[in-house]
Amino acid sequence: MNFLPLLIWADGIAFLVYGCLCLFSPSMLSDFHRFGLERLRVLTGVLELLGGSGLLVGWKWPPALTLSSAGLALLMLIAFGVRLKMHDSVALSLPSLTLMLANAYILVKSVKR
């Protein structure tokens, strides 16, 4: 069974949700403040919205899939590093690690197409 299309759609939708939360959620504002990165919150939200949209568009236009998955994998690698630096729990760090690995997988598969 080829689960790549499902992964792409789920990942794209997740980043649209996370992007909106990043821009509008008080708890995300609090997290960015705790990280000392409040000046990057809006940029991060916009990049997540663009990346999520690119994954969904990439279903029909492969260059968008490749670019979006690469960008989101990098963004989540940075997010995971921030979580490690802040000594956050595994439970708090796991989403960024999981999304990084999912986007790295999508990237590899999109390049092989």
LINURKA-V217830 format. One record per helix or strand of 3 or more residues. SS is the DSSP state (@ for helix, = for strand). FROM is the first residue (numbers start at 0). LEN is the number of residues. If there is no record, write none. Layout:
BEGIN
ss;from;len
SS;FROM;LEN
SS;FROM;LEN
END
This chain:
BEGIN
ss;from;len
@;3;21
@;25;10
@;37;21
@;61;24
@;89;23
END
